[in-house]
Amino acid sequence: MTELPKIVAQTEVGKIVEVKIWRNKKELTKKITLGRLETSKDFMSEKKEMDSNISEIESLKITVRILSTKDIEDRKLPKNTSGLVITGIKKDSPLINYLRVNDIILEAQKNKIKSIEDLERTVNDILQSSEKTILFVIYNNQNQRRYIILIAGPTASGKSNFAVRLAKKIDGEIINADSMQVYRQLRILTARPNKKEEKKIKHHLYGIINVNKNFSTGQWLKLAIIKIKEIRKRKKIPILVGGTGLYFQSLINGLVKIPNIPFKIRNKIRLLQKKIGQKKFYKRLLKLDSKVKKKFDPNDVQRSIRAFEIKTHTKVSMYDWFKKTKTNFHESIFLKFYINFERKKLIQRIEQRTTHMIKEGAIQEVIRFNKVKIKKNHSAKKVIGIEEITKYLDNQIKLEQAKELIAIKTRQYAKRQATWAKSRMLMWTKIDPRKLLSVIKKINKSSLKLDQLI
């Protein structure tokens, strides 16, 4: 390319405007006068000057330059502002989902960043320590409240409490992302936020459906998108919290519109997997659909079966279906946190919560539930505790046995949630539950619009 394309517009000749072009994967900016054709030579001196100022932070896989006086003037920042402008982010950078080109790094770990050496030193200190989280203070030109916070974790991990505390600090509103907490009549068994918590912070999509009605992922996604937009219009931050991985997946990646697989085909494939075992079944899957290789854990039975039945019935790879799927939000606007609980401590919390539920009136809740006519295969029937307490009410088992069975089922459910997270939430920020309060304290309310936890 020897010169820029002609500028064609009805405008005043001689008007000075700012234009941007990409050259060698770098963005160049220059003020030009409309009415004459600028050539690539006009950019050469500026390009050389910018190239000499750009440095790579290898550990973060980003390129940066020092914030200039012109940057401060253009962005109307305080005159004494210092920081680094991000000029490039590699696809495999750990920050790819959080930062964008032209964002400004102002602080790292509460240290002001005045030079490239400052950032390198801070990052290296973190890498050499046991810390797994870096707190960046970021400025960008876009709406500072554009972020959508996602909080996931196994059942009984304290997600709801964390969300409420966080919402208080950052002026957020909470949206339910749990498939069982949508049911109106099952507040106690599904561990929905209590009325006091709902008064403190605005909650959405909790207890919105009667237990005799069906509620799909597609219905949830439609309502969640509406609520996110409403919250953002009020200039508040949407915080989605829950334990249903499929809800989060549909929000981030969009809902895959795969045709229904006939029951005969699904049953045949499941029987095949049981007969030959997962190892041989996965090998057959790779022969049938090579695109699934390295996409998920070979021991993931559920995903292996799903990929097999989709390819068998539609003749199209599951991952080709994913590519066709459209999403409503760019992935970079999501700040994704997963509460990573130690198994032994989580089991203790599950047992404590089971006892608490009984004290709070779970038995009376099941009595009321059983008065409603509901089909056996209805999703509300799957709520843990209904079957066990019903058996107790029918004198089939004692109360202590019912509590033990509820705890066992809850542990199994928590394990399935953890398995999902290991294979499908790889890029989520893992938070140690012991540090939840310190995570919240790190967020400075007065400079909230600049904060990002990474």
Residue pairs with C-beta under 8 A, 6 or more apart in sequence:
1 40
2 39
2 40
3 37
3 38
3 39
3 40
4 21
4 37
4 38
4 39
4 40
6 37
7 34
7 37
9 34
11 34
12 34
13 34
13 35
14 33
14 34
14 35
15 33
15 34
15 35
16 31
16 32
16 33
16 34
17 31
17 32
17 34
18 29
18 30
18 31
18 32
19 29
19 30
19 31
19 32
19 38
20 27
20 28
20 29
21 27
21 28
21 43
22 28
23 43
23 47
25 88
26 47
26 50
26 51
26 54
26 87
26 88
27 87
27 101
27 102
28 43
28 46
28 47
28 50
29 46
30 38
30 42
30 43
30 46
32 38
32 42
50 65
50 87
53 65
53 66
54 63
54 64
54 65
54 87
54 88
55 63
55 64
55 65
55 116
56 62
56 63
57 63
57 64
57 116
57 119
57 120
57 123
59 120
59 123
59 124
59 127
60 93
60 94
60 95
60 123
61 89
61 90
61 92
61 93
61 94
61 95
62 86
62 88
62 89
62 90
62 93
62 95
62 99
63 86
63 87
63 88
63 89
64 84
64 85
64 86
64 87
64 105
64 116
64 119
65 84
65 85
65 87
66 84
66 85
66 115
66 116
67 81
67 82
67 83
67 84
67 85
67 104
68 85
71 77
71 85
71 104
72 78
72 79
72 81
75 104
75 139
75 141
77 139
81 106
82 106
82 112
82 113
82 114
83 104
83 105
83 106
83 113
83 114
83 139
84 104
84 105
84 113
84 116
84 119
85 102
85 103
85 104
86 99
86 100
86 101
86 102
86 103
86 104
86 105
87 101
87 102
88 101
89 95
89 96
89 99
89 100
89 101
90 96
94 454
95 454
96 332
97 331
97 332
97 334
97 336
97 427
98 332
98 335
98 452
98 454
99 136
99 138
99 332
99 452
100 140
100 332
102 140
102 141
103 138
103 139
103 140
104 138
104 139
104 140
105 113
105 119
105 136
105 137
105 138
106 112
106 113
106 137
106 138
106 139
106 450
107 113
107 135
107 136
107 137
108 118
108 119
108 122
108 123
108 134
108 135
108 136
108 137
109 122
109 125
109 126
109 134
109 135
110 135
111 118
111 122
112 118
113 119
113 122
122 134
123 134
126 134
132 430
133 429
133 431
133 439
133 453
133 454
134 454
135 442
135 451
135 453
135 454
136 452
136 454
137 447
137 450
137 451
137 452
138 450
138 451
138 452
139 450
144 448
144 449
144 450
145 232
145 235
145 236
145 237
145 449
146 232
146 333
147 237
147 333
147 334
147 335
147 452
148 228
148 237
148 238
148 240
148 329
148 333
148 334
148 335
149 166
149 172
149 237
149 238
149 239
149 240
149 334
149 335
149 337
150 177
150 240
150 241
150 248
150 251
150 252
150 334
150 335
150 336
150 337
150 428
151 159
151 162
151 163
151 166
151 239
151 240
151 241
151 242
151 337
151 338
151 339
152 159
152 177
152 241
152 242
152 243
152 245
152 248
152 336
152 337
152 338
152 339
152 421
152 425
152 428
153 159
153 243
153 338
153 339
153 340
153 341
153 417
153 421
154 243
154 339
154 341
154 346
154 414
154 415
154 417
154 418
154 421
155 191
155 243
155 350
155 410
155 413
155 414
155 417
156 191
156 346
156 349
156 350
156 353
156 410
156 414
157 339
157 341
157 346
157 349
157 433
158 339
158 349
158 433
158 436
159 241
159 242
159 243
159 339
160 191
160 193
160 197
160 241
162 241
162 339
162 436
162 440
163 174
163 239
163 241
164 174
164 193
164 197
164 200
164 201
165 436
165 437
165 440
166 172
166 239
166 440
166 443
167 173
167 174
167 201
167 237
167 239
168 200
168 201
169 440
169 443
169 445
170 237
170 443
170 445
170 448
171 236
171 237
171 448
172 201
172 231
172 236
172 237
172 238
172 239
173 201
173 202
173 203
173 204
173 231
173 234
173 236
173 237
173 238
173 239
174 193
174 201
174 202
174 203
174 204
174 239
174 240
174 241
175 203
175 204
175 205
175 224
175 227
175 228
175 231
175 238
175 239
175 240
175 241
176 182
176 203
176 204
176 205
176 206
176 240
176 241
176 242
177 220
177 224
177 240
177 241
177 242
177 243
177 244
177 247
177 248
177 251
178 190
178 241
178 242
178 243
178 244
178 247
179 215
179 217
179 220
179 242
179 244
179 246
179 247
179 379
180 186
180 190
180 380
180 382
180 383
181 190
181 191
181 192
181 206
181 207
181 242
182 205
182 206
182 207
182 208
182 209
182 215
182 220
183 190
183 207
183 209
183 210
183 211
183 380
183 383
184 207
184 208
184 209
184 210
184 211
185 210
185 211
185 365
185 368
185 369
185 372
186 192
186 211
186 365
186 369
186 380
186 383
187 194
187 207
187 365
188 357
188 360
188 361
188 362
188 365
189 357
189 362
189 365
189 366
189 383
189 384
189 385
189 386
190 383
191 353
191 357
192 206
192 207
193 203
193 206
197 203
198 206
204 227
204 231
205 220
205 223
205 224
205 227
208 223
209 215
210 372
211 369
211 372
211 374
211 378
211 380
212 372
212 373
212 374
212 378
212 380
214 378
214 379
215 379
217 246
217 247
217 250
217 255
218 250
218 255
220 247
220 250
221 247
221 250
221 251
221 255
224 240
224 247
224 251
225 251
225 328
227 238
228 238
228 240
228 329
231 237
231 238
232 238
240 247
240 248
240 251
242 248
243 417
245 417
245 420
245 421
245 424
245 425
248 336
248 425
249 424
251 327
251 329
252 327
252 329
252 331
252 334
252 336
253 322
253 325
253 327
254 325
254 326
254 327
254 328
255 325
256 321
256 322
256 325
257 321
257 324
257 325
258 310
258 314
258 318
258 321
259 313
259 314
261 309
261 310
261 313
262 313
265 309
265 312
265 313
266 309
269 305
269 308
269 309
269 312
270 305
272 281
273 281
273 301
273 304
273 305
273 308
276 284
278 298
278 299
278 301
278 304
279 298
281 304
281 305
281 308
282 298
282 299
282 304
284 308
285 292
285 304
285 307
285 308
285 311
286 292
286 293
288 308
288 311
288 312
289 307
289 308
289 311
289 317
289 318
291 317
291 318
291 319
291 320
292 304
292 307
292 317
292 318
292 319
295 319
296 303
296 304
296 423
296 424
297 303
297 422
297 423
298 304
300 419
300 423
303 423
306 318
307 317
307 318
310 316
310 317
310 318
310 321
311 317
311 318
314 321
335 429
335 452
335 453
336 425
336 427
336 428
336 429
337 428
337 429
337 431
337 453
338 421
338 425
338 428
338 429
338 430
338 431
339 431
339 433
339 436
340 430
340 431
340 432
340 433
341 349
341 433
345 433
346 414
347 411
350 407
350 410
350 411
350 414
351 407
353 410
354 403
354 406
354 407
354 410
355 403
357 385
357 406
358 399
358 403
362 385
362 389
363 389
363 392
363 393
366 385
366 386
366 389
366 390
366 393
367 393
369 380
369 386
370 390
370 393
374 380
374 381
375 381
380 386
381 387
384 406
384 409
384 410
384 413
385 406
388 397
388 402
388 403
388 405
388 406
388 409
389 402
389 406
391 397
391 402
392 398
392 399
392 401
392 402
397 405
421 428
429 453
429 454
431 439
439 453
442 453
443 451
443 453
444 451
